[in-house]
């Protein structure tokens, strides 16, 4: 443990809510809250430039590990308090509302956590130089409270290898990112009395793959408003989502620097041969009574790539997913075909539906089955099942997965995953219920498959020509 921030709650209570509208305590406090407290202390100290550089170094670091004990949530009865001053108006009733006897009262709760141990720590993997460390420690020692002003704390940075965090670590739920300091400063300039400050970046849903050296990282976007598309139209929505991200680069004035890993194209606009960002639908599938309803979409980077480390990604995402104070989340709006009305997506949180969990798509399994049909990488010559199995075995190898024995692959019209629509319409069914695929795949065959790798294989398993646009998404069905 090389670099950690020690925080002690001096009253033994942490008074902080997970969000302004939540009645649940925010325990343990997340890195974005701690960073805001550091920025507040820095500004109160006069905004020294050397300390600013130290904060900028800190915001560029990967999310720290949070070490904290368990806690008991203190019951919080309703407290009726006056709302903020009403907006100015010529109406007499507006002026009457500022009179103490006439002021309205609104119920509020002040949730609090009583930790088993008032001392917690955050640990970063990298260590700053001596000057940066001294600057950060000076700022931390001037933090008076964390969360509510009644949550008095003592903070200090440590980098002694002999210091061990007091409790097991856990991944952060929210973190900061390059530019967060400037974002906080801009919010304060816009409204010094009551700045509107959004939460930090939601740390993408992470599910470890035990056979991989590093965890796979997905950014899961939950559909929070509008009509979600039918799963059979999801490939076109996935393309629209990628285009929205690319437009974010242009809005952030990074249009000439869209990484190949995001666009899927080289500088000369040819399809890149390298693995790049995949976009996939997450639907209610694989459970009893599943109906295939889409709950959101996942941005899936190539193996060993962190989305937060992709050049310009966070700035581009923020440009198209503005912070919505009402929802207390960043919201990305998609519209246009194939959507009949706008669809609003937001980073999924801890209370997201189970169907949005990446785990079934990442957990090692011997047998995998397609949720969305696989677009075959080439046209069939003989239209036989043996040829299809051979193509799918090659697709596994092309995707960096073990090549299965073609004889252990089963293909057909129907999916083995409950809730997934068939790859082709049933006999006599109207043509409009076919899968909607990008024009470049219009003449390709679509099939569902069950693949037995013969050994535990970690996901994601994305196969076929449409694997970067939501097709060929597989789910483990065997341990």
N, C-alpha and C positions, 0 to 999 in steps of 0.2 A: 504494500500500500504506500504509494509515493506522495500523493497530494490529496488532502481531504479538508473539508470544512466541517468543523465541530460546532454544533448548535445545542445550547442548553436552554430549556424553557424554565425560567426562574420561578414561576408560580406553579409549575407542574401541570399547566393546562395550556393547550394550543387552541386559541379561538380563531377559527378560519373556516369558511365554507368552501365547498368544492366549486361553487359558482354563486353569483349574487342571488339567483333564484332557488338555490338548493338549501335544504335543511339538513344536509349531511356534512359532517366535519371533514376538512381536507387533511387527512393524516395518512401517511406523513406528508408534510409540505413538499410541493414539487419544485424542481429546479427553476421554473420560470418565476415562481413567487419569490424564491430566494434571490434570484438575479434582480428582480424589481426592488427588493429591499436594499441590495448592494448599490443600485443606481441611485436610490433615494438618499442613502448615506453619502455617496460620492457627491451628489449635488449639494447636500447640506454642508459638506466640507469645503465648498467653493469651486467644485468642478475642476480639480487639478488635471493638467494634461497627462502627466505620467500615470495617474490613476485611471484616466480614461483609456489609455492604451492597454492597461492591464485588464479592464473590463472587456475591451474589444478582443483581447486574446481569449478570455474566458468564454465569450459567446461563440467563438469558432470551434470550441472543443465538442466532441461527441457527448451525448447525455451522460451524466454521472450515474453511478450506482448509488441507490438510496439505502442507507442502513438505519433502521428504526425498529423499536420494539412494537409489540401489540398495543392496543389502546381500548378504552371503553368510551363510547359516545355518551356524552352527558346529555340528559334530557333537557330540552330547551322549550319552555312554554312560550306562547305568543306574547309579544310585547308590543303595545300600541304606541307608535311614534309618529311625529309629524313628518309628512313628506317634504321633499325639497321645495324651495320657494316656487310658487306658480309663475308661469310666464307672464310678462307684462301685458296688460290689456286695458282698454278704456272702460271696460265694464266694471260697475261698482262692486259686483260680487268678487272680482279678482282682488280688489284692495281689502275687502273684508276678510279674505282668507289669510291675510298676514297678521290679523289681530289674534293674540293668543287664544282667546276664548272661542274664536271662530275657526281655528285651524283644524283641518281634518286629521284623523288619526288612522294609520294603516297598520295592520298586524305585520310584525316581523319576528323572525327567529334569529338567534345568535348561536349557531351550533358550535360546540366545543368538543375537543377530544382530550381525554385524560390518559396520557401514555403510561405504560407500565414503567418506563424509564424516561425521564425528561431529557436525556442526552441522546442525540442522533447525529448522524454524519452523512456527508455526501463525498464520494470518492471519484476523482477523475483519473483517467488512465495516463495522461501526460502530465509532466511537471514543468512549471514555468521557470524561467531563469531567476536569479536572486533578486534583481530589481523589480521584476513583475510580481514576484511573491511578496516582497515587502509592501508594495503598493496595494495589492489585494488584501493583505492582512490588516493594513491600516484602515481600509474602508470597512472590512468586516467587523472590526472592533468598535466601530461607531454605529453599528446597527442596534437600535434600541428595542424594536419589536418586530414581529413577523406575523402577518395576517392582521387581526384586529389590534388596535393600539394598546389593548390590555394584555396582549401576549408578549410579555417582556422576555427578552432573550439575551444570552451572551454568546457571541460568535468569535471564532478565530480560525485561521487557516494553519494547517500543520503539514509538514512534509518529512517527518521523521519516520524512517522505515520501521522503527520499533513501536510506533503507535498503531494499534489495531482497532478498527471500528468496533463499537460495542455490540452490534447485532448483525445477523446475516443480511446480505445485500439483496435488493430487488430492483428490477428495471424501472426507470422513471416512466411516468405516464405522460408528462408534459415536459418540454424542454425549451431551450432558446436556440437561436440560430444567428448567423452573421447578419447584422443589420438590426438586431433587436434593440440595441442601445439607441440607435438613431430613431427607431420607431417610438420608443418611450419618450425621447426628447421632443419629437414632433407632436405627440399627443399632449404633452405638457404645454408646449407653446400654443397649441390650438385652444386649450381650455385650462389655464393654470389653476383655477379654483377646483374644478371637478373633471379632470381629464378622462376621456373614454379610452380605457386600456383593455385590449383584448388579451385572452390567454396566450401563452406560448404555443409553439407547434405541438400538436398531438404526436406523441412518439408512435410511429407506425406499428400496427399490430404485428407482433413478432411471435413466431412459433418455431422452436428449435428443431432442426433435423438431426437426429442423433448420429447419422452416418456422415454428416458434413462437418468440416472443420470450423465453420462459422455459421451463425443462424441466418435463415432466410428472412428477408424483410419485405413486407407488403405494406402499402398505404391503402387502407380500406376506406372507401367513400360510401357512406350510407345515404340512401334515397330518403329525404325528409319531407319533400313536398312535390306534388305533381304525380302524374300517372307513370308508373314504371312500365317499361316496354315488355312485351312478351319475350320470353327467353329466346324464341326463334328469330327475333329482330336484334338481338343483343350485339351481334358482330358489327352492325352499322352504328350502334350507339358507342361501342368501344372505339371505333374510328373517329367518331365525333368528339369523344373525350380526349383522344390524342391530339386532334386538331385544336381543341381548346387550350391544351397545355402549350402547344407550339405558339398559339396566339398570345399566350402569357409572356413568352420570350419577347415577342414584338412589342407588347405593351410596356415591358420593362426595359425597352430599348436594347434588347439583346438579340434582335432578330437575325443578325449575321453570325450569331454564335450558338445556334441551336445545336446541342450535341448530337452526334450520330446515334448515341444510345437512346435518345428521346424520339428523334424524328424517324429512325429506321432507314435513313437514306444517307448516302455519302455526300461529299461536297458537290459532286456533279449530278446529284439528284437520282442516282441509281440506288436500288435496294441494297442495303448493306449486307454483306455475307456474315457479319458478326452478330452474336446474340445482342438483343436490345430490349428496351422496355416493352413488356406485354401488358395488355389490358384485358381483364376477364370479368364476366358477370358472376355474381355470387347469388345463388337462388336457393329457395326452399326445396332441397333435393336430398335424397339419401336417408330420409326419415319416414316413419310410417305416416301415411296420409299426405305425403308431400305432393304439392301441386305445381312445382316449377316456378313459382312466383319470384321475380327478381327483387332482391332487397338492396342491392348496391353493386358497386364495381371495385375491383382491386387493381392497383398499379403494381406490377411485379417486375422488379429489376433483375438483370442477369445474376447468376451466382456470384457471391463475394463482392457485390456492389451495393453500397448504401445510397439510398435516394438522396439523403441529405448531403452526400458528397458529390453528387452529379453537378457539374458547373451550372450555376444559374437556376437550378431546379426550384429552390425555395422561393426565389424572387419571382419566377414565372408563375408558380402556383399561387402566391399571394396576389399577383396582379389579376388573376381571373377568379380567385376565391376570396372575396372581400370579407372582412370581419363584420358579422351581423350582431350588434349589441343585444337585440331581442332574443336571438337564439343562442347567443354567447358562443358562437362557433364561426369559423370561416365557411362560407357557402359558395359553391360553384354552380352556376346556372347553365344548363344545356338546353338548347332549343333547335328547332329545325327538324327536317326529316331524319329518321323515321318517327320522331316524337310528335304526337298530336298536340301537345302543349308542353310548356317548359318543365324541365325536371331539375330539381335542386338537390345537390349532393353536398355532404359535409363529412369531414373526417369522423370515423366511427369512434365512439368512446367505450368506456368499460361496461355500459349498460346496453350496448348494441345487441340486436337479435343474434341468436346462436347461429343462424344461417350465414352471418358475416364473418364467422371465425375462419381463419386460414388453416387451422389445424388439420381438418380432414384432407386437405389438399397438400399437406407437407409431411404429415406423420408417416414414417416408413411402413410399407406394407408389401406383401408378396404379390398381391393381385390388385390391379388398378382397372377401373372402368370409366368410360367416357360419359361425362355429363352433357357436354355439347359435342356434336358429331365431328369426326376427324375429316378434314379436307385432304384427300389423297394428294401426295406430292407430284404425281404425274398421271396422265391419262392411262386408262387401262387398255392393254393390247388384246387380252383374251377374255377379259371380264369374268375371270374365275376367282374362286375364294382363295386358292393358293397364292395367286398373284397379289391379292389384296393383303393377305397376311404378310407376305414378303415386303410389301411397301411399308406396312406399319412397323415391322421389325426394323427396317432401315430408318424410319422416322424416329424411332426411339434412339438409335445410334446417333443420328444427326442432332438430336436435342441434348446430347451429352449424357444419355442414360445407358445402362447396360443393354446390350442387344439381346432381346428374348428369343427363344426358339420359336420360329413361326408356327410350329405345331402346337404351341401353348397359347396361341392367340385365337380368340373366337370373335367373329364379326357378324354383323347383321343390321337389320333396320332398327331394332329396338335396343334401348339402353338397359343395362343391368341396374342402373340407379333409379330408384323410385322417384317419380316426379319429372324426369327428363323426357321431353317429347321425342318421338321417333325421328330417325334421320330423313325419312321420306314419308310423304302422306300415305295414309292407309288407302286401300283400293276404293275408288269412288269418291274420295274426299276432294274438296275444292283445292285448286292449285294455290290459292292465296295463303294457305296454312303451311306452305313450304318454308324452309329456313331461308332467311334473307342474308345473302352473302355479298361481299364486295364484288364488283363487276369482274375483276380479274380472276375470280374463282367460279364464275357462273357456269362454266362447262365442266367443272371438276365433280367427281363423285364424292358423296358424303356417306360415311358409315359410322356406326357405333362399334365399339370394340371392348372386349375384356382381355386384359393382358396379364399373364402369369410370368413374372420375371424369374421365378424359381428361387428367389432370395429376397430378403427385405430391402426395398428400394425406397429412398426418400424422395419426396416431391420437391418442387412442383413437377408434374408430368403434363407437359404441353406439347401436343403432337400435330404434325401435318402442316400444310401450307398456310393455314389460318391461325396458327398457334399464337401469334402476336396480337390478334384481334378477337379473342374470345372464343375461338373454335378449337376443338381438340383438347379441351380442359378435362382432366381426369381426376378421379377421386378414389382413394384407397378403400378397398372393401375386404381386405384380408390382413391379418397381423403377420 
